[in-house]
Amino acid sequence: MAPDSEAQLWQRSLRGDGSAFGQIFDELHGRLFLAALRIAPTRTDAEDLVASTFLELWRAGDRVRVVDDSVLPWMLVTLTNLGRNAARARGRHRRFLTTMPPRSLGDVSLDEVEGLHSQREAMALLRALPRRDAAILALTALEGYSVGDAAAALGISAESARARLSRARRRARAHVTAQPDTAEGRA
């Protein structure tokens, strides 16, 4: 018995046969990955493009064009379009970042905020704080934004941001002083 063609596998997968879709994945993944490497800036981005292409194949269903008994041409076009969309998104992101005000390091420093000694401690602190307090503290102490810029990012007034930051700093100090000092955790 001859193995099913891609078109036959695709028809079976349209009827809900997951193993048929898996066979398509196994057969085409390598070819799509090589194509993705040519258009993606990094290997990780290429992997994401391939995964997104298979997702689009699954979502497109019966809109997929089968050419010469193969779904590969449709997938290559889809991969190229997804790659172009990702490149445009990266460009928009870079342009957006150029409009952001420079970070102000004078507001609150990480050492000033309770003497945290590791990223793990900082994350534990942020998880322990209420969401609003964690947001203002992360923007100012960890990311270096001014209180005014953090207020704008959070959609609140500068006065409200200062009050939240004060409360967050008090809670952060209380959290840190409540944590036991250990030889491994403190320098």
Residue, then its C-alpha position, 0 to 999 in steps of 0.5 A: m500500500a502506497p503512502d498517502s500523498e500530502a493532499q490525502l493527508w491534508q484531507r484526512s486532517l480536515r476530517g479531524d485526523g491528528s496523526a495525518f496532520g502530524q505526518i504533514f508536520d514531519e514531512l514539511h517541517g525541515r523544508l519550512f525551517l530552511a525557508a524561514l532561516r533565509i528570512a528570519p533574523t534569528r534561529t528562534d524567529a525562524e522556529d516561531l515562523v514555522a510554528s506560526t505557519f503550521l498554526e495558520l495551516w490548521r486554522a485555514g482549513d479548507r481554504v488551503r490551496v493544494v498545488d500538485d498534490s502538496v500543501l507546501p506551496w501554500m505554506l511557503v507563501t504563508l511563511t513568507n507573509l508571516g515573516r514580512n508581517a513580523a519584520r514590519a512589526r519589529g520596525r514599528h516597535r523600533r520606531f516606537l522606542t525612539t519616541m519614548p523619553p529617556r529613562s530617569l535614573g534619579d527617582v528610585s534606585l534598586d539598592e535604595v528600594e530595600g537592598l534587594h540582592s538578586q533578580r530572584e528576590a526582586m521577582a519574589l517582592l513583586r509577586a508579594l505586592p499588590r498588582r498596582d504597587a508592583a507595577i509602579l515599583a517595577l517601572t521606577a525602581l527596576e526599569g528606571y522610569s521617572v514617576g511622571d513617566a510611570a504615571a503616564a504609562l499606568g494612566i494615572s496622575a503623577e500625584s497618584a503615582r507618587a502615593r502608590l510608589s510611597r505605599a509600594r516602597r513601604r510594603a517592599r521594605a516590610h517584605v524585605t525585613a520580614q524575609p530571613d537573612t540567609a548566607e546564600g541569599r544575602a551578600 
